[in-house]
């Protein structure tokens, strides 16, 4: 599943880069731009990501020992999308990030609270 999410991220990133030659407006408050999402680096801590993007809309924990911070992204032309920043639970460091279509409209609350 992680490989599929990385492939989707790569495809979406390349599409966004090719269409970003026109000046894009800043994202609305509470949203992460695709350009901002590209600034995430492996090894960053959760605190660093939260400092960059603010409070996530969800914080799921996965059965494979990872957890994620989930952010809303700017709307693309075709769909709404969510940014998943995945962390190794043991180290607390970013291991990957991916943008996926928002097919779960109920993901509006922080699952850690």
Secondary structure, DSSP 4 states (H G I P E B T S, - for coil): -HHHHHHHHHHHHHHHHHTTTSPPPPPPTTEE-HHHHTT--TT-BHHHHHHHH-S-SB--B-TTSEEEEEEEE---SS--EEEEEEEETTT-BEEEEEEEE---TT--S-TT-
